[in-house]
Amino acid sequence: MSTIKIIPLGGVRENGKNMYVAEVGEDIFVLDCGLKYPENELLGIDVVIPDFTYLEENIDRVAGVFLTHGHADAIGALPYFLSKLAVPVFGTELTIELAKISVSRNEDSKGFKDFHVVDEHTEIDFGETIVSFFRTTHSIPDSVGINLKTPEGNIVYTGDFKFDQTAIPMYQTDYARLTEIGKEGVLALLSESANAENPAPVASELQIADEVFDTIEYWEGRIIVACVASNLQRVQQVLDAAAKANRKVVLTGQDFERIIRTAMRLEKVQLPSEDLLVTLKEMKNYEPEELIILETGRMGEPIKSLQKMANGTHRNLKIEDGDLVYITTTPSTAMETMVAKTEDMIYRAGGTVKLISENMRVSGHANPNDLQLMLNFMRPTYFIPVQGEYRELAAHADLAHAVGMPYKNIYITGRGDILEYKNKRMSVAGTTSAENVMIDGLGVGDIGNIVLRDRKILSEDGIFVAVVTISRREKKIVSKPQITSRGFVYVKASRDLMKECTGMIEEIVNKHLESDDFEWSKLKQDIRDQLGRYLFEQTKRRPVILPVIMEATQRRGKK
């Protein structure tokens, strides 16, 4: 009898950063390796990735990484993972090509070559476990779910999915395979929960394609379409609508051209006509009503680019009178304020804004009915909702209970929880390290709570720097304190405050110079403490206080 463990290292009680570990006997299978983009309070952080400590400690047992699709929440952390753990990576054709692009940008992982292309017919035998895949519908082609066939039953991870009866062949779900897996017997189902609490129906892609075409067809001026680069289905719909409306398309966005060229090479995106695309330089050869500008990027990048176009700081484009800005992605709750500000800026610049979400609900994720249908296909013994905030996981648990699953067999996990199936019973057997690892520039994991707290204080109350030069030999201050303030108070308008602080620093320094047990650390801490109390009394603010104490040394001449 095999001992089975399931450990979410990310993707639970949060959006993004999907990474799940399934242990069967001695083998470890890593399901997805994603990142998430930082929330507002993570000042200066570029991205957040999972904690790989558990996998590093068990590197000899890791069979490989198995990817469900090519979005950043599934493949974004691969460059950082592969720089530490060079294990095989498995995924569908497009997913692997996008993973290679991501990995090639990282200096520490760009030499990695151990990629393996799979499809819905692939079965990989690892002895105790057979890994196979099933096609799913998502906003990017080549999306799959993963099935681990074990002696105790199947472990199924859905990845991102939805059910759409009108999906074109490239995006269709393999319903027969889902039925087959369910009949074999599913021990545990890990299913996404992103839309579990929203009962509103999601529009089919056929309806969305019609909406995109109608918008483009009936606008008389130039159109700027904002889209997430990795939403290739939406990109295809815009290209198709542009061709029908006899418009040319201009591609912009930092990552987009490489992604779209890769997708076109693999025939995952088709150009309706060879002359559809034009360059930025060629734009001047066409009238505004003949053009569509496709502005793409990751997450909020298209919205930030629109802001630059509106305020005139974009390096190539500017919003003009008569432009329609068509936002074809549904903004997350966290992005709604930013989108509203962007709309205001566009209207001020003379443009008009239309959101695709105004007329229909657009999503690449399963609605509650879809989630319950997946549960009915699989009929798992145990259910682990994943990919969502806690409220979404809880809503998904209620949906599972409504189709007949007892709550005692549903586990709403936290990051690092170890679910163990042993002696025919699933239970929580402990926890492992699964903290957020923050990426800031080239630094991986070197930014912690203390640094973030200091950044927050700097952003709110500023910094107060005091520079003093002393002579310990002569026990005196050589150069009077020089005070610099940034983001705290305007020095010229606060002369009395600065004068009091200068006197206080001199008094503290002289006191320590006269002491027999002079210590640099004690002197600096004393300045921080006393200045901090005084400044708070006077201003009700708590700036970061940085004392810089320098010692003057006398150079001896030659004899």
N, C-alpha and C positions, 0 to 999 in steps of 0.2 A: 504493500500500500504506500503510495507516494504522499509525502507531506507537501501541501501547497500553501504558498503565501502570496498575498496580494498587497502591494505597498504603493500608495500614491505619493510620489515625491513632488508633485505639483498638480495644478488643475482642479483642486477641490477647495471650496470656499473662496474662490477667486476666478477671474476670467483670464484665460490664457495660461501659458507655462505648463502645457499638458505633458505629463511624464508619469507613466505607471509601470511598476515592476511586478512581473508575475514569476514566481519561483515554483518550479515543478521538480521535486527531488533536488539534484545538484545543479540543475540548469537555471539560469536567470535570463528572462526575456524582457527587454526594455521596449515599452510601447509608447512611441512618440518621444520627441525631445525638443520641446517648444520653449519659447520665451514669452514674456508679456512686456508691454510698454508701461513706463512708470506712471503712477498717479501724481497729482499736483504736489503732494507733500514731499515726494522724493526729489528734492531740489538737485538739479545737475546730473541726475542719473539717466543714462542712455537707455538701458534695458535691464530687465530682471530675469535671471535664469534659475533653474532648480539647483539644489544642493546635491552634488554627486558623491558625497562622502561614502555613503553606503555601498555604492557601486565600485568605488575605488578600493574599498576594503575587501570586496569580493570579486575583483577583476578576473581571476582565473575561472570563475563560474559563469561569466556573462557570455551568452550564446550570440547576442547581436542586438541591434536596434532595429525595430520594425515600425515603419512610418505609414500613416494613414493617408496623408495628402500634403500638398506643397505650400501651405500657409505657414506664416511665422510661428503661430501658436503650436505647430506640430514639428517644424524643422529648424526653428530659429536658433536654438541653443546648441545645435550640432557642432559648429566650429569650436566652441569652448569644451564640449564633451570629448570630441575626438582628439583635442590637444592633450588630454589626460588619459583617455581610454581608447586605444586604437582597436576597436572591435568591428566586425562586419556590419554593414548597414544595408537594409532591405527596403525596397519601395517600388512603386510602379514607375513607368518610364519617365513621365513628366516630373513626378515627385523627386526622383533621383537626379534629374538634370537641374532642378531648382536647388536641391540640396548641394550639388557640386558647385553651383554659383555662390551659394552662401559660404561654403567651406573654403573656397578659393580666395576669399577676401581676408581670411585670417592668417596671419604670418605663421602661427604655430601649428596650423592644421592643413595648410594648402597643399602639402605633399601627400595627403591621404588618398588612397586609390581603391580601398576595399569596398566598393559599392556593388550591389546585386539587384538587377531588375526582376521584378515579379509581376504576375497578373492574377486574375481571378481563377486561373486554372493551376496555379503553382501550389505544390505541396512540398514542404521541407521537413525531412525526417530527422529529428534530433534524438532518436532513441525512445525515451519515455514520452516525448511530445512531438506531435506533428503540427506544424504551423501552416495555415492556409488563409486565403483572403476572399472577400466577397465585395462586389461592386456596390457602391452607394451613390446617392445623389447629393451633390454639394455645389458650391459656386465656382469650383475649379475642376477640370477634368481629371480623370485617373484617381478619384477618391475611392478608398476601400475601407472596409472594416477588417478586423483581424480575429481569427479563430485559432485557439490553442487546444488541440485535441489531446486530452490527458487520460490516464487510466481511470480517473475519478469523474470524468465528464468534461464537457467543453467549457473553456473560459473565453468569453466573447467580449471584444472591445469594439464599439461601433464607430469610433471616431466621430467627426462632424457629419451629420446626415440630415436629410428630410425626405419625405415621400412626395413625389410630383408625378402624377399620371400622364402629364403632357411633356415630360422631359424628352429631349432629343436623344438618340441612341448613345452618344458619347457620355451622357450624364445619367443614364437609366440605372435604377436599382435592380439587382438580380433577386427578384422575389422568390424564385424557385430555390435558390441557394439558401436563403433565409429559412425557408420551410424545412429544407434538408437538415440544416444545423440544429434547428429546434427539435426535430424528430430524433436526432442522435442523442439528445439529452444535454442540457446546459447546466453546468454546476453554478457558474457565476456570470452575471452580465454586468459589464461596465458600460453605461449608456450616457450620452451627453445630455445636459440639462438646461442649456442656455435659454430656451423659450418655455420652460416648464410652467411658469406662473402666468403666462400671457395667453388667454384663451382666444384672442382674435385670430381669425384665419389668415394664413400666409398666402399671398397671391402666387399663382403658378407662373413659371417662367414664360409661358406663352402669353399670358396676360401682360407681364412686364415688358416683353418684346413689343407688343402692340402699343403700350403706353409710351415707350421710348420713341417708336416711329412716329406716333401722332404728334408728340412734342416737337420733334425735329422737323417734320413735314410742314407744320403750319406756322413756324416762326419765320419772320421775314428778314431778320438780321443775322449777325454772327452769333454762334452758340459756343459757349465754353462748358464742357462736360467735366465734372469732378467725379473721380472714381478711384477706388482702391486698386492699386496695381495688380494685386493677386486675384482679384475677382474677374477671372478671364471670361466667365459667362456674360457678365455685364459688358465687358469690352467687346465681345463678339456681337452682342445686340446693338451696340452703338455703331460698329463698323457696318453691319447689315443695314441699319436704318439710314446711315449716311449715303450708302451706295444707292438705295432706293430713292432718296431725296436728291440725288445728283449733287452731293456735297463732297468736298475733299476734307481729309482728316489730317490734322497736325498733331504729332505725338510729342508730349513734354513729360517731365517727371524724371527724377534721378535714376530710379531703378527700372523704369518701365521698358525702355527699348530692349535691354538685354533679355528681360523676361518674355516680352512679346515675340522677339526674334526666335528664342528657344521654342516657344509654343508653336510658332508658325513652322519651324523646321520639323517638329514632331507631328505636324498636322493636327494640333489641338486647337488652333485658331486659324481660320481661313479668311483670306482677303477676298471679298466678292469681286473685286477687279484689281488688276495689276497697278493701275495708276491712281488708286484711291488715296494713298499716303503722299503727302507733300512735306517738305522741310520748312522750318521757320523762315529761311531766306526766300523760299518760293511763295510765301503768303502774299507778298505784294502783287503777285500776278493775278490775284483773284479778288472778286468783290466780297464784301463781308457776308452776304447771303449765300455765298458758295462755300463757306468754311465751317468746320467744326474743330475746335481745339480740345483735345483730350488731355486733361491735366490729371496725372495720377501720382501715386506715392503710397507710403505705408500709413495706416491709421489716419492721423490728423494732418499729414503732409499736404494733401490736396487742398484742405481748408486753409492752411497757412499760406499756400501759394496764392489762393484766391484773395486773401487779405493783402498780399504784396501787390497783386494786380490792381486792387482797388485803391491802394494808397500811393501807387506809382513807384514802388521800390522793386518790382519784379524786373529781372535783368532783360527779359525778352518781350513781355506783353503788358498791356495796360487795358483795363476795362474802359470801354467807350460807350457813348450814348447809343442805345438800341441793342446792346449786347444782352443775351439771355444766359444766365449762369444756371446750369442744370445739375443739381447735386443728386447723383444716382445711387448713393448709398444711404442707408438709414443710420443717422448718428446715434451713438450710444448715449446713455443718460449723462455720463461724464462730459460728453462733447456738446451737449445741447446749448449751453451758455455760449461756448465758442462759436457755434454755428449761427446763433442769433446775432452776435456781434458782427460776424462776417456778412450776414445779410444786410445789416444796417450800413456797413461800409460800401457794399456793392451798390445799394440804392443811391447813396451819396455820390458815387462816381458816375451815375447815370445809367447803370445796368438794372436788369430785372432778375429776380431769383425764383426758381421753381425747384421744389424738393420732390423727388419721386415718392417719398413717404406721405405726401399730402393726400394722394388719391388712393393709395393702397399700402398694405403692410408688406414690406419686402424683407426677406431674410433667407439665409442659406441654412438655417437650423430648424430642427423639427418642432412643430407645435404640439400641444398636449395630446391631440388625437394621434399624431404620428408616433409619439413616445409610447402611448399605450398599444398601438399596433405593433411596434417593435417588441414590446414585452409579450404580446400574444404570440408573435412569431417564435420567440425564444423560450418562453415558459421556464425561466431559470429557477433553480432552487434558492439561490441567493442573489440579491440585487444590490449593486453599489452605484448610486448616481454619481456622476463626475461632470467636470467641465461646467462650473457655474458657482455663483455666490451661494452662501448657506441657504438663503431663502429659496433659491431655485432648486437646490438639492432637496430641501424639505418638501417643496411642491411636487417634485418628481417622485419622492417617496409616497406621497399621498395618491398620486396617479397610479403607482404600482399597487398600492393597497386596494384601490378601487377596482382593479382587474383581478383581484383574488390573492395577492401576495400578503402573507402575514407580516406585520411590522417587525417581528422578531428576526425575520430573515432579510431585513433591509438595513444596510449599514451606511449611515452618513458619516464619512470619515473626515479626519483632518490630515494635513500634510504630515507624512512620516508614520501614520498609524499602520501597524502590522496586523493584517487579517490572516489568520492561520486556519487552514482546514485540516483537521487531524481527527482520526477516529470517528469519521462520518459527521463531524460537527465543525461549524465555522465560529470563530471567536476572535476577539481582539487580544493579541498576544504580546503587546508592548508597542514601543515607538522607536524610531530611529531619527537621526538628524535630518531635517528637511527645511532648513531656514532659507529665506530669500538670499540669493547671491546677486549683488548689484554690480553692474558694469558701468564704469565711468571712464570714458576714453580707453586707454590701454590697461587700466586697472581692473582686475577681476577679483571681486570679493574683498577689496581693501577698504571699502567704504562701509562703515558700521553706523550704529545708532548715534554714537557720540559725534561723529563727523556730520551726520544729517541734522542733529540737534543744533550744532554750531552754525550750520548753513541757514537753518531756520531763524536763529537769533540774528545772524547777520542780515538776513532779508527783512527782519522786522524792526530791530533796534540799532543795527549798525555796529561799527567798531570804533574803539577809543584806544589810540596808541600813545604811550608815553616813553620817550627816549631820554635816558640819563647817562652821563659819563662820570665815573667816579675814580678816585685814587685810594685804594685800600691802604697803601703805605702811609700816605699823608692823612688818611681818614677825613677826606673832604670831597665835596662835589666839584668836579673840574668844569663841567659844562651844565648850565641850568637845564631843567627838564624842557624838552620840546614836545608839544602835544599836537597830534594829528587826529582828526575825526572824519569818518566817512559814514554817511547814512545815519548819524546820531543827532548832532546839532550843527548849525552853521556857525563856525568858529568866530567870525567877525561880529556876529550879532550876539555872541554869548561871551564877551570878554571877561565879565565878572566871574562867571562860572569857570572859565579856563584859568583865571588868576588864582582862584581858591584851590583848584586842583593842583596847580603848580606848587603852591605853598604846602599843600598836604603831602605831595610826593617828596619835596625837599625834607620835610619834617620826618617822614618815615625812613628815608634813606640815611639821614644823619643819625637817627636813633640806632639803626642797624650797624653803621660804621663805628659807633662808639662801643658797641657790644663786643664782648670777648669771644662769643661763639657765632661769628658772622657766617651765614650760609646764604648762597645765591637763591636757593629755592624758597627759603623762608622770607627773604626780602621781596621776591616777586609775588608770593602768595599774599603777603601783608598788603602790598600795594593793591592787588586785585580786590581783596576783601574790603579794605577801607574806602577805596575809590568807588567800588560797586555800591556800598551802602549810601555813600554821599550822593552819587549821581542819581540813584533811585529816589532818594528823599527830595532832590531838587527837580527831577524831570519825570518821575514815575516810569522810567525806561531802564532796561537792563542790557546795555551794549556789551559786546565782547571786549574785555579789557586786556590789552596786550602790552605788558611792561617790557621794555628793551633796556637792559642794564649793560653798559660797556665799561671796561676797565682801561684806564690810561696807563701805559707802561713807558718807563724812561729808558731810552737806548743808551748803552754805555759806549763811549768813544774808545778808540784804540790807544793803548799805552805807547 
